[in-house]
Amino acid sequence: MAMARLSSGLQYPERFYAAASYVGFDGSTSPTKSLTSKFPKSTALLLYSLYQQASIGRCNIPEPSSWKIVEHSKWASWNQLGNMSSTEAMRLFVKILEEEDPGWYSRASNSIVDPVIDVQMNHNSKVEPAIENGNSYPEIKTISTENGSQVGTQDKDVVTEGFGSIGVYDQWIAPPVSGPSPKARYEHGAAVVLDKMYIYGGNHNGRYLNDLHVLDLRTWTWLKIDAKVVVEPTDSSSSVTLSPCAGHSLIPWENKLLSIAGHTKDPGESIQVKVFDLQKETWSTLKTYGKPPVSRGGQSVTLVGTSLVIFGGQDAKRTLLNDLHILDLETMTWDEIDAVGVPPSPRSDHAAAVHVERYLLIFGGGSHAICYNDLHVLDLQTMEWSRPTQLGEIPTPRAGHAGMTVGENWFIVGGGDNKSGVSETVVLNMSTLTWSRVTSVQGRVPVASEGLSLVVSSYDGEDVLVSFGGYNGRYNNEVYVLKPSHKSTLQSKIIENPIPDSVAAVHNTTNATRDVESEFEAGHQGKIRELGVDNVGSTLKLKGDLLTVLKAEKDELELSLSKEKLRTLQLKQELGEAENRNSDLCKELQSVRGQLAAEQSRCFKLEVEVAELGQKLQTIGTLQKELELLQRQKAASEQAVLNAKHRQGSGVWGWLAGSPPSQNADDG
């Protein structure tokens, strides 16, 4: 399940403190009665250790006496977490709670007060209660810029004229939507076909969804589609089930929607491609050929011509991937690509875009412990990776963001960085690889969420960006629109040959030298023309010989210098990439060690319980032996009493008969 970067949710602190409050932690050094009453002892012990690690840090308290089994178990469980980061401890705490009590957040929302809304809310924002599934939560109706000015509201005097009358560029505005809105969610799929935005699946309160909704972008009206699942005549399976999913990709293709990959409750071994027929309103499974990629979620899927390019993601075992696959939609055949160069590090929840149908760009994403803000380019003709230099205001690291291209401009919205949602909307000019900021929002608004969707459509002849959903401490189902002022020239200057920066630098140096040489020759020829005709021949010969020698020496020096510069820059680039990968691997190792420590803690806890049960069994055995001994003693005593009574009775009756037993025996 993906939550709070349980694949991608990045709001660790907010989600963690809400979870801690729900289970009943009061900041003491032991689990409260509320905690132990809700969960088994083993789970309570593990939650306790993770809570201590997240809120305090490494265990530095002295080890309690071994005869205090409970206190020693708690100390050992906490101590085994070692140097696990607080973020990882928060993630594991929420993950365990989700596994033990999947619907905890919906039940807790009525009683947990979220202080972050009050802290981050801009004073100009208007807050009104909204109802979703019976739970009330504060909803921001106004988006404010950094200078505090109001940009757009949903007041009646604004929305009655419709979105087109606002006429505000580079600002997020809430349009007047109507109809039954979809359930709040994140990590869903979104696509636009003929001015209609389709929303499919996603994650809500830890539950995967499989519903399909459509928003008419001309009337801003929601409609739920009651889709059917059909079995193709050539399908050998007896039935097709539409499994709820999240972290998938929704791609429009001809008159269909393709849902590719995604996390499911019972994942298969390989990626599944589902097809929704827009005319028949039916789902079916796409039959493909070749070896499909391993099942995953959080990947990027980019339509390039008639092919789908799939990169990265996270498989069902939480292993991060950086493999590259292509699905040819004409032949429906999978092909795994072994590209040259240094690929992006394994990651999920990144953004991808294609430029001039040739260059695949990968930006950001995250692993289990860190987020990225690197930019990678894959030349789809040469299948070579490169990492060009980014210019302008380079965005901060993030994952779970959404991206959409308008011409040569690539807009990036939302995402998170393990601490909070990203409030800036940025744009990359893919021709010049220059970043700039479009706008910024304040407060906990959906466009500063993680796992939101972003599509592009047209309204009154202009391109507009439409965002939906996301998670920023709560699940959202709001729609926001931005009219970008950035216009595309489509005069591509992107790395027409995406070579490393070092090669480009040497190329520029060589061009500069040639320009100086041209100026020198032009000046020299001008001086020759100023000389008399009689002296032209001798002067030209003398200076020509001298120029030839100087050119030869200069060319040799420039060639040597260029080679050295190229080698130096290549070594610096390789060193930088090696250091980055080493840093990433170290953080990944720390994350894995943290998970191992948690499992070791779980094993230790089981060993303690086994020891306790062994002691109880040993005590039961001793008591059983004592009981058997007492029973034998009791039986012997009872037998002795019976024997005594028998002997006494026999003597009395013998005496009355005149022949006591002792005498009869003696006479005999």
C-alpha positions as CSV (number, residue, x, y, z in Angstrom):
1,M,0.0,0.0,0.0
2,A,1.3,3.4,-0.9
3,M,0.9,6.0,1.8
4,A,3.2,8.7,3.1
5,R,5.9,7.4,0.8
6,L,4.7,3.9,1.4
7,S,5.2,4.4,-2.0
8,S,4.9,7.9,-2.5
9,G,3.0,9.8,0.1
10,L,5.5,12.4,1.4
11,Q,3.6,14.0,4.3
12,Y,5.4,11.9,6.9
13,P,5.1,14.2,10.0
14,E,1.5,15.0,9.5
15,R,0.4,11.5,8.8
16,F,2.6,10.1,11.6
17,Y,1.4,12.4,14.4
18,A,-2.2,11.8,13.3
19,A,-1.5,8.0,13.5
20,A,0.3,8.4,16.9
21,S,-2.6,10.4,18.3
22,Y,-5.1,7.8,17.0
23,V,-3.5,4.8,18.7
24,G,-3.2,6.7,22.0
25,F,0.4,7.7,22.5
26,D,0.6,10.5,25.1
27,G,4.4,11.1,24.9
28,S,5.2,8.8,27.8
29,T,7.9,6.1,27.7
30,S,5.4,3.2,27.4
31,P,2.4,2.4,25.3
32,T,-0.9,3.5,26.8
33,K,-3.8,1.3,27.7
34,S,-5.5,2.5,24.5
35,L,-2.7,1.1,22.4
36,T,-2.5,-2.3,24.0
37,S,-6.2,-2.6,23.9
38,K,-6.4,-2.0,20.2
39,F,-3.5,-4.2,19.0
40,P,-1.7,-7.5,20.0
41,K,1.2,-7.2,22.4
42,S,3.7,-7.8,19.6
43,T,2.3,-5.1,17.4
44,A,2.1,-2.7,20.4
45,L,5.8,-3.3,21.2
46,L,6.9,-2.6,17.6
47,L,4.7,0.6,17.4
48,Y,6.3,1.7,20.7
49,S,9.8,1.3,19.4
50,L,9.1,3.1,16.1
51,Y,7.4,5.9,17.9
52,Q,10.4,6.4,20.2
53,Q,12.8,6.3,17.3
54,A,10.7,8.9,15.3
55,S,10.1,11.3,18.2
56,I,13.3,10.9,20.3
57,G,15.9,9.2,18.1
58,R,18.3,6.5,18.9
59,C,17.9,4.6,22.1
60,N,20.4,6.1,24.6
61,I,18.7,5.0,27.9
62,P,20.5,2.4,30.1
63,E,19.5,-1.2,29.6
64,P,16.9,-2.3,32.3
65,S,17.4,-5.3,34.5
66,S,16.9,-8.6,32.7
67,W,14.4,-9.8,35.2
68,K,12.1,-7.0,34.2
69,I,10.9,-8.8,31.0
70,V,8.5,-6.2,29.8
71,E,10.8,-3.2,30.2
72,H,13.7,-5.1,28.8
73,S,11.6,-6.2,25.8
74,K,10.7,-2.5,25.1
75,W,14.3,-1.4,25.5
76,A,15.6,-4.1,23.2
77,S,13.0,-3.4,20.5
78,W,13.9,0.2,20.5
79,N,17.7,-0.3,20.7
80,Q,17.7,-2.7,17.7
81,L,16.5,0.2,15.5
82,G,20.0,1.7,15.7
83,N,20.5,4.8,13.7
84,M,17.3,4.5,11.7
85,S,16.2,7.9,10.5
86,S,13.1,9.5,12.0
87,T,11.5,9.7,8.6
88,E,11.9,5.9,8.0
89,A,10.5,5.2,11.5
90,M,7.5,7.4,10.8
91,R,7.0,5.5,7.5
92,L,7.1,2.1,9.2
93,F,4.8,3.3,12.0
94,V,2.1,4.4,9.6
95,K,2.7,1.3,7.4
96,I,2.1,-1.1,10.3
97,L,-1.0,0.8,11.4
98,E,-2.4,0.7,7.9
99,E,-1.8,-3.1,7.8
100,E,-3.4,-3.6,11.2
101,D,-6.2,-1.1,10.9
102,P,-6.7,-0.1,7.2
103,G,-9.6,2.4,7.9
104,W,-8.0,4.2,10.8
105,Y,-7.6,7.6,9.1
106,S,-11.3,7.9,8.2
107,R,-12.3,7.0,11.8
108,A,-9.7,9.3,13.2
109,S,-10.6,12.4,11.1
110,N,-13.6,13.2,13.3
111,S,-11.4,13.4,16.5
112,I,-7.9,14.4,15.3
113,V,-7.4,18.1,15.0
114,D,-5.0,19.0,12.3
115,P,-2.9,22.0,13.5
116,V,-1.0,22.4,10.2
117,I,-4.0,23.8,8.5
118,D,-4.3,26.7,11.0
119,V,-0.5,27.3,10.8
120,Q,-0.1,27.2,7.0
121,M,-3.4,28.9,6.1
122,N,-3.0,32.4,4.7
123,H,-5.0,35.0,6.6
124,N,-6.8,36.1,3.4
125,S,-8.0,32.5,2.7
126,K,-11.6,31.7,3.3
127,V,-12.2,28.4,5.1
128,E,-15.5,26.6,4.9
129,P,-16.4,23.2,6.2
130,A,-16.8,20.5,3.6
131,I,-18.3,17.1,3.9
132,E,-16.9,13.9,2.4
133,N,-18.1,10.5,3.4
134,G,-19.6,11.8,6.6
135,N,-16.3,13.4,7.8
136,S,-15.9,17.1,8.0
137,Y,-12.6,18.9,7.2
138,P,-11.5,22.4,6.5
139,E,-11.4,23.2,2.8
140,I,-9.4,26.2,1.4
141,K,-11.6,28.1,-1.1
142,T,-9.1,30.8,-1.9
143,I,-5.6,30.4,-3.4
144,S,-3.2,33.2,-2.4
145,T,0.1,34.2,-3.9
146,E,3.1,35.0,-1.9
147,N,2.3,38.6,-1.6
148,G,-1.0,37.7,0.0
149,S,-3.3,38.9,-2.8
150,Q,-6.4,36.8,-3.5
151,V,-6.3,35.1,-6.9
152,G,-9.6,33.2,-7.2
153,T,-12.5,32.2,-5.0
154,Q,-15.5,30.1,-5.4
155,D,-17.9,32.9,-4.3
156,K,-21.1,33.1,-6.4
157,D,-20.3,36.5,-7.8
158,V,-17.1,35.1,-9.4
159,V,-18.1,31.7,-10.6
160,T,-21.4,32.5,-12.2
161,E,-19.7,34.0,-15.2
162,G,-17.6,30.9,-15.7
163,F,-13.9,30.3,-15.9
164,G,-13.3,32.1,-19.2
165,S,-14.3,35.5,-17.7
166,I,-11.6,35.5,-15.0
167,G,-8.8,36.0,-17.5
168,V,-5.9,35.5,-15.0
169,Y,-2.7,34.0,-16.3
170,D,-0.2,31.9,-14.3
171,Q,-2.5,31.5,-11.3
172,W,-4.4,28.5,-10.0
173,I,-8.1,29.1,-10.0
174,A,-11.0,26.8,-8.9
175,P,-13.6,26.6,-11.7
176,P,-17.3,26.2,-10.9
177,V,-17.8,22.4,-11.1
178,S,-21.1,20.6,-10.7
179,G,-22.4,17.1,-10.7
180,P,-21.3,14.2,-8.4
181,S,-17.6,14.6,-7.7
182,P,-15.4,11.6,-7.5
183,K,-14.2,10.3,-4.1
184,A,-11.1,12.1,-2.9
185,R,-7.9,10.2,-3.9
186,Y,-4.3,10.3,-5.1
187,E,-2.1,8.3,-7.4
188,H,-4.9,8.0,-9.8
189,G,-4.8,8.1,-13.6
190,A,-6.0,11.0,-15.7
191,A,-6.3,11.7,-19.4
192,V,-8.1,14.1,-21.8
193,V,-10.0,13.1,-24.9
194,L,-12.1,15.7,-26.8
195,D,-12.4,18.2,-24.0
196,K,-13.3,15.6,-21.4
197,M,-11.0,14.6,-18.5
198,Y,-11.3,11.0,-17.4
199,I,-10.2,10.0,-13.9
200,Y,-9.6,6.3,-13.1
201,G,-8.7,4.4,-9.9
202,G,-6.4,5.7,-7.2
203,N,-5.9,5.4,-3.5
204,H,-8.3,6.6,-0.8
205,N,-7.6,5.8,2.9
206,G,-5.3,3.0,1.9
207,R,-7.9,1.4,-0.3
208,Y,-7.4,1.0,-4.0
209,L,-10.2,2.2,-6.3
210,N,-11.5,1.1,-9.8
211,D,-14.2,3.7,-10.5
212,L,-14.2,5.8,-13.6
213,H,-15.4,9.5,-13.8
214,V,-15.4,12.1,-16.5
215,L,-15.4,15.9,-16.3
216,D,-16.7,17.9,-19.2
217,L,-14.2,20.7,-19.5
218,R,-16.7,22.9,-21.4
219,T,-19.5,22.7,-18.9
220,W,-17.4,21.7,-15.8
221,T,-19.8,18.9,-15.0
222,W,-18.8,15.6,-13.4
223,L,-20.4,12.3,-14.5
224,K,-19.7,8.8,-13.2
225,I,-19.4,6.1,-15.9
226,D,-20.8,2.6,-15.1
227,A,-18.3,0.7,-17.2
228,K,-18.7,-3.0,-17.9
229,V,-15.9,-5.6,-18.1
230,V,-16.0,-7.8,-21.2
231,V,-14.1,-10.9,-22.3
232,E,-12.7,-10.9,-25.8
233,P,-13.7,-13.9,-27.9
234,T,-10.1,-14.8,-28.3
235,D,-9.4,-14.6,-24.6
236,S,-8.8,-18.0,-23.1
237,S,-9.7,-16.9,-19.6
238,S,-13.2,-17.4,-18.4
239,S,-13.6,-14.0,-16.8
240,V,-11.9,-10.7,-16.5
241,T,-11.8,-8.8,-13.2
242,L,-11.1,-5.1,-13.0
243,S,-8.8,-5.0,-10.0
244,P,-8.6,-1.7,-8.1
245,C,-5.3,-0.1,-8.6
246,A,-3.2,3.0,-7.8
247,G,0.1,4.3,-9.2
248,H,-0.9,3.4,-12.7
249,S,-0.7,5.5,-15.9
250,L,-3.7,6.4,-18.1
251,I,-2.9,7.1,-21.7
252,P,-5.3,8.1,-24.5
253,W,-4.9,6.1,-27.7
254,E,-7.2,6.4,-30.7
255,N,-10.8,6.1,-29.2
256,K,-9.6,4.2,-26.2
257,L,-7.9,4.7,-22.8
258,L,-5.0,2.5,-21.8
259,S,-4.4,1.8,-18.1
260,I,-0.8,0.6,-17.7
261,A,0.6,-1.1,-14.6
262,G,-0.2,0.1,-11.1
263,H,-0.2,-1.3,-7.6
264,T,-3.0,-3.8,-6.8
265,K,-3.9,-5.9,-3.7
266,D,-2.9,-9.1,-5.4
267,P,-0.3,-8.2,-8.0
268,G,0.6,-10.5,-10.9
269,E,4.1,-11.2,-12.1
270,S,4.0,-8.8,-15.1
271,I,2.5,-5.5,-16.1
272,Q,-1.1,-5.6,-17.2
273,V,-2.5,-3.3,-19.8
274,K,-6.3,-2.6,-19.6
275,V,-8.3,-1.0,-22.3
276,F,-11.4,1.2,-22.0
277,D,-13.5,1.6,-25.1
278,L,-14.9,5.2,-25.0
279,Q,-17.8,4.3,-27.3
280,K,-18.9,1.0,-25.8
281,E,-17.9,2.1,-22.2
282,T,-16.3,-1.3,-21.6
283,W,-13.1,-2.5,-20.1
284,S,-11.0,-5.4,-21.5
285,T,-7.5,-6.7,-21.2
286,L,-5.0,-5.9,-24.0
287,K,-3.3,-8.9,-25.4
288,T,0.4,-8.3,-25.9
289,Y,3.3,-10.3,-27.2
290,G,6.9,-10.6,-26.1
291,K,8.2,-10.5,-22.5
292,P,6.3,-7.8,-20.5
293,P,8.0,-5.9,-17.7
294,V,7.6,-7.0,-14.1
295,S,4.5,-5.6,-12.4
296,R,5.0,-2.2,-10.7
297,G,3.5,1.1,-9.8
298,G,4.8,4.7,-9.7
299,Q,6.5,4.3,-13.1
300,S,6.4,6.8,-16.0
301,V,4.6,5.9,-19.3
302,T,5.2,8.3,-22.2
303,L,3.5,8.0,-25.6
304,V,6.1,8.6,-28.4
305,G,4.6,8.2,-31.8
306,T,3.0,4.8,-31.8
307,S,5.0,3.4,-28.9
308,L,4.8,3.6,-25.1
309,V,8.0,4.1,-23.2
310,I,8.0,2.8,-19.7
311,F,10.7,3.7,-17.2
312,G,11.3,2.9,-13.5
313,G,8.8,2.4,-10.7
314,Q,8.5,0.1,-7.7
315,D,7.6,-3.5,-7.9
316,A,5.4,-5.5,-5.5
317,K,8.3,-6.3,-3.2
318,R,9.1,-2.5,-2.9
319,T,12.2,-2.9,-5.1
320,L,13.0,0.3,-7.0
321,L,13.6,0.0,-10.7
322,N,15.3,1.9,-13.5
323,D,14.7,-0.4,-16.4
324,L,13.4,0.7,-19.8
325,H,10.7,-1.0,-21.8
326,I,8.8,-0.1,-25.0
327,L,5.4,-1.4,-26.1
328,D,4.8,-1.0,-29.8
329,L,1.1,-0.2,-30.1
330,E,1.0,-1.3,-33.8
331,T,2.3,-4.8,-33.1
332,M,1.4,-4.9,-29.4
333,T,4.9,-6.3,-28.8
334,W,7.1,-5.6,-25.7
335,D,10.8,-4.9,-26.0
336,E,13.3,-4.3,-23.2
337,I,15.9,-1.6,-24.1
338,D,19.5,-1.8,-22.9
339,A,20.4,1.8,-23.4
340,V,24.0,3.0,-23.2
341,G,25.3,5.7,-20.9
342,V,24.5,6.2,-17.2
343,P,20.8,5.8,-16.5
344,P,18.9,7.5,-13.7
345,S,19.2,5.8,-10.4
346,P,16.3,3.5,-9.5
347,R,13.2,5.5,-8.5
348,S,9.5,5.8,-8.6
349,D,6.9,8.7,-8.7
350,H,9.0,10.8,-11.1
351,A,7.9,12.8,-14.1
352,A,8.6,12.1,-17.8
353,A,8.1,14.0,-21.0
354,V,9.0,13.7,-24.7
355,H,10.4,16.6,-26.7
356,V,10.3,16.8,-30.6
357,E,9.4,13.1,-30.6
358,R,13.0,12.2,-30.0
359,Y,14.2,13.1,-26.4
360,L,12.7,11.5,-23.3
361,L,13.2,13.6,-20.2
362,I,13.1,12.2,-16.7
363,F,12.9,14.6,-13.7
364,G,12.9,14.0,-10.0
365,G,11.3,11.0,-8.2
366,G,12.2,9.3,-5.0
367,S,13.6,6.2,-3.4
368,H,12.6,4.8,0.0
369,A,14.6,7.5,1.8
370,I,15.4,10.4,-0.5
371,C,14.0,12.5,-3.3
372,Y,15.7,13.8,-6.4
373,N,15.8,16.9,-8.6
374,D,18.1,15.6,-11.3
375,L,17.3,15.7,-15.0
376,H,18.1,12.9,-17.4
377,V,17.7,12.8,-21.2
378,L,17.4,9.7,-23.3
379,D,18.0,10.0,-27.1
380,L,15.4,7.7,-28.5
381,Q,17.3,7.4,-31.8
382,T,20.7,6.4,-30.4
383,M,19.3,5.0,-27.1
384,E,21.9,6.9,-25.1
385,W,21.4,8.4,-21.6
386,S,22.9,11.8,-20.8
387,R,22.6,14.2,-17.8
388,P,22.7,17.7,-19.2
389,T,23.3,20.9,-17.1
390,Q,20.1,22.5,-15.9
391,L,19.8,26.3,-16.1
392,G,17.7,28.9,-14.3
393,E,15.9,28.3,-11.0
394,I,16.5,24.6,-10.6
395,P,13.5,23.1,-8.6
396,T,14.0,21.5,-5.2
397,P,14.0,17.7,-4.8
398,R,10.5,16.1,-5.0
399,A,8.5,13.0,-5.8
400,G,4.9,12.4,-6.6
401,H,4.7,15.5,-8.7
402,A,2.8,15.8,-12.0
403,G,4.0,17.1,-15.3
404,M,2.5,18.1,-18.6
405,T,4.0,19.6,-21.8
406,V,2.6,22.5,-23.8
407,G,4.8,22.8,-26.9
408,E,8.4,23.1,-25.7
409,N,7.4,24.0,-22.1
410,W,7.2,21.3,-19.5
411,F,5.1,22.3,-16.5
412,I,5.8,20.6,-13.1
413,V,3.1,20.8,-10.4
414,G,3.0,19.6,-6.8
415,G,5.0,16.7,-5.3
416,G,6.6,16.4,-1.9
417,D,10.1,16.2,-0.3
418,N,9.5,13.9,2.8
419,K,8.6,17.0,4.8
420,S,5.7,18.8,3.1
421,G,4.1,19.4,-0.2
422,V,5.8,21.6,-2.8
423,S,3.9,24.9,-3.3
424,E,5.7,26.1,-6.5
425,T,4.6,25.5,-10.0
426,V,7.7,25.5,-12.3
427,V,8.3,25.2,-16.0
428,L,11.2,23.8,-18.0
429,N,11.9,25.1,-21.5
430,M,13.0,21.8,-23.1
431,S,14.8,23.6,-25.9
432,T,17.2,25.5,-23.7
433,L,16.9,23.3,-20.5
434,T,16.1,26.5,-18.5
435,W,13.9,26.4,-15.4
436,S,11.6,29.2,-14.2
437,R,8.9,29.5,-11.6
438,V,5.4,30.1,-12.8
439,T,3.6,30.7,-9.5
440,S,3.4,29.7,-5.9
441,V,0.5,29.0,-3.5
442,Q,0.2,29.3,0.2
443,G,-1.7,27.0,2.6
444,R,-2.5,23.4,2.2
445,V,-4.1,23.5,-1.2
446,P,-4.4,20.5,-3.5
447,V,-2.0,21.8,-6.1
448,A,0.7,21.5,-3.4
449,S,-0.1,17.9,-3.0
450,E,1.6,14.6,-3.9
451,G,0.0,12.1,-6.2
452,L,-2.2,14.7,-8.0
453,S,-2.9,14.5,-11.7
454,L,-2.3,17.1,-14.4
455,V,-3.7,17.3,-17.9
456,V,-3.8,19.9,-20.6
457,S,-6.8,21.0,-22.6
458,S,-8.0,24.1,-24.4
459,Y,-10.5,26.7,-23.3
460,D,-11.6,29.7,-25.5
461,G,-8.7,28.9,-27.8
462,E,-6.0,28.9,-25.1
463,D,-4.2,26.0,-23.5
464,V,-5.1,25.4,-19.9
465,L,-3.6,23.1,-17.2
466,V,-6.2,21.1,-15.1
467,S,-5.2,19.4,-11.8
468,F,-7.2,17.0,-9.8
469,G,-6.9,15.2,-6.4
470,G,-3.7,14.6,-4.5
471,Y,-2.8,14.1,-0.9
472,N,-1.4,16.8,1.4
473,G,-2.4,15.5,4.8
474,R,-5.8,14.7,3.6
475,Y,-7.2,13.3,0.4
476,N,-8.5,15.8,-2.2
477,N,-11.0,15.7,-5.0
478,E,-10.9,19.4,-6.1
479,V,-10.3,20.7,-9.6
480,Y,-8.0,23.7,-10.3
481,V,-7.1,25.4,-13.5
482,L,-4.1,27.4,-14.7
483,K,-3.8,29.5,-17.9
484,P,-0.1,29.6,-18.7
485,S,1.4,32.7,-20.2
486,H,4.4,30.8,-21.5
487,K,4.0,30.4,-25.3
488,S,5.9,27.8,-27.3
489,T,8.1,28.7,-30.2
490,L,8.9,25.0,-31.0
491,Q,12.3,26.1,-32.2
492,S,14.1,23.2,-30.7
493,K,17.6,23.9,-29.4
494,I,17.8,20.9,-27.1
495,I,20.9,19.1,-27.4
496,E,20.5,18.3,-31.0
497,N,23.2,15.9,-30.2
498,P,22.7,15.2,-26.4
499,I,26.4,15.0,-25.6
500,P,27.8,15.6,-22.1
501,D,28.5,19.1,-21.0
502,S,32.2,18.5,-21.2
503,V,32.0,17.9,-25.0
504,A,29.8,21.0,-25.5
505,A,32.3,23.1,-23.6
506,V,35.2,22.0,-25.7
507,H,33.1,22.5,-28.8
508,N,32.4,26.1,-27.7
509,T,36.1,26.7,-27.0
510,T,37.1,25.5,-30.4
511,N,34.5,27.7,-32.1
512,A,35.9,30.7,-30.2
513,T,39.4,30.0,-31.4
514,R,38.3,29.8,-34.9
515,D,36.5,33.1,-34.6
516,V,39.8,34.7,-33.4
517,E,41.7,33.2,-36.3
518,S,39.2,34.5,-38.8
519,E,39.5,38.0,-37.3
520,F,43.3,37.7,-37.5
521,E,43.2,36.7,-41.2
522,A,40.8,39.5,-42.1
523,G,42.9,42.2,-40.4
524,H,46.0,40.8,-42.1
525,Q,44.5,40.9,-45.5
526,G,43.4,44.5,-44.9
527,K,46.9,45.6,-44.1
528,I,48.2,43.9,-47.2
529,R,45.8,45.9,-49.3
530,E,47.1,49.1,-47.7
531,L,50.7,48.3,-48.9
532,G,51.9,49.3,-52.3
533,V,51.6,47.0,-55.2
534,D,55.4,46.5,-55.5
535,N,55.7,45.3,-51.9
536,V,52.6,43.1,-51.9
537,G,54.4,40.0,-53.2
538,S,57.3,40.0,-50.8
539,T,55.2,41.0,-47.8
540,L,52.5,38.4,-48.6
541,K,55.2,35.7,-48.9
542,L,56.9,36.6,-45.7
543,K,53.8,36.9,-43.6
544,G,52.2,33.9,-45.3
545,D,55.2,31.7,-44.2
546,L,55.0,33.1,-40.7
547,L,51.3,32.6,-40.5
548,T,51.6,29.0,-41.7
549,V,54.1,28.2,-38.9
550,L,52.0,30.0,-36.3
551,K,48.9,28.2,-37.4
552,A,50.5,24.8,-37.3
553,E,51.8,25.5,-33.7
554,K,48.5,26.9,-32.6
555,D,46.5,24.0,-34.1
556,E,48.8,21.5,-32.3
557,L,48.5,23.3,-29.0
558,E,44.7,23.7,-29.3
559,L,44.3,20.0,-30.1
560,S,46.3,19.1,-27.1
561,L,44.5,21.5,-24.9
562,S,41.1,20.4,-26.1
563,K,42.0,16.8,-25.4
564,E,43.1,17.6,-21.9
565,K,40.1,19.7,-21.2
566,L,37.8,17.1,-22.5
567,R,39.5,14.4,-20.4
568,T,39.4,16.6,-17.3
569,L,35.7,17.4,-17.7
570,Q,34.8,13.8,-18.4
571,L,36.7,12.7,-15.3
572,K,34.9,15.4,-13.2
573,Q,31.6,14.3,-14.5
574,E,32.3,10.6,-13.9
575,L,33.5,11.5,-10.4
576,G,30.4,13.6,-9.6
577,E,28.1,10.8,-10.9
578,A,30.0,8.2,-8.9
579,E,29.8,10.4,-5.7
580,N,26.0,10.9,-6.3
581,R,25.4,7.2,-6.8
582,N,27.6,6.4,-3.7
583,S,25.5,8.8,-1.7
584,D,22.3,7.4,-2.9
585,L,23.5,3.8,-2.2
586,C,24.5,4.8,1.3
587,K,21.1,6.2,2.0
588,E,19.5,3.2,0.5
589,L,21.7,1.0,2.6
590,Q,20.7,2.9,5.7
591,S,17.0,2.5,4.8
592,V,17.5,-1.2,4.3
593,R,19.3,-1.5,7.6
594,G,16.5,0.3,9.3
595,Q,14.0,-2.2,7.8
596,L,16.3,-5.1,8.9
597,A,16.4,-3.7,12.4
598,A,12.7,-3.5,12.5
599,E,12.5,-7.2,11.4
600,Q,15.2,-8.1,14.0
601,S,13.1,-6.3,16.6
602,R,10.1,-8.3,15.6
603,C,12.2,-11.6,15.8
604,F,13.5,-10.5,19.3
605,K,10.0,-9.9,20.4
606,L,8.9,-13.4,19.3
607,E,11.9,-14.9,21.1
608,V,10.8,-13.1,24.3
609,E,7.3,-14.5,23.9
610,V,8.7,-18.0,23.2
611,A,10.8,-17.8,26.4
612,E,7.8,-16.7,28.4
613,L,5.8,-19.6,27.1
614,G,8.7,-22.0,27.8
615,Q,8.8,-20.8,31.4
616,K,5.1,-21.3,31.7
617,L,5.3,-24.8,30.2
618,Q,8.1,-25.7,32.6
619,T,6.0,-24.5,35.6
620,I,3.1,-26.5,34.3
621,G,5.2,-29.6,34.2
622,T,6.5,-29.1,37.7
623,L,3.0,-28.6,39.0
624,Q,1.8,-31.7,37.2
625,K,4.5,-33.8,38.9
626,E,3.6,-32.5,42.3
627,L,-0.1,-33.2,41.6
628,E,0.7,-36.8,40.6
629,L,2.8,-37.2,43.8
630,L,0.0,-35.9,46.0
631,Q,-2.5,-38.1,44.2
632,R,-0.3,-41.2,44.9
633,Q,0.1,-40.2,48.6
634,K,-3.7,-39.6,48.8
635,A,-4.3,-43.1,47.3
636,A,-1.9,-44.7,49.7
637,S,-3.4,-43.0,52.7
638,E,-6.9,-44.1,51.6
639,Q,-5.7,-47.7,51.1
640,A,-4.1,-47.7,54.5
641,V,-7.3,-46.5,56.1
642,L,-9.4,-49.2,54.3
643,N,-6.9,-51.9,55.3
644,A,-7.1,-50.8,59.0
645,K,-10.8,-50.8,58.9
646,H,-10.9,-54.2,57.4
647,R,-8.6,-55.7,60.0
648,Q,-10.6,-54.1,62.8
649,G,-13.8,-55.4,61.4
650,S,-12.6,-58.9,60.9
651,G,-11.4,-59.1,64.6
652,V,-14.8,-58.1,66.0
653,W,-16.8,-60.5,64.0
654,G,-14.5,-63.4,64.8
655,W,-14.7,-62.7,68.6
656,L,-18.4,-62.7,68.4
657,A,-18.3,-66.0,66.7
658,G,-16.1,-67.4,69.4
659,S,-13.1,-67.9,67.2
660,P,-10.9,-64.8,66.7
661,P,-8.8,-64.8,63.6
662,S,-5.5,-64.7,65.5
663,Q,-6.4,-67.8,67.5
664,N,-7.7,-69.7,64.5
665,A,-4.5,-69.0,62.8
666,D,-2.5,-70.3,65.7
667,D,-4.6,-73.4,66.1
668,G,-4.1,-74.2,62.5
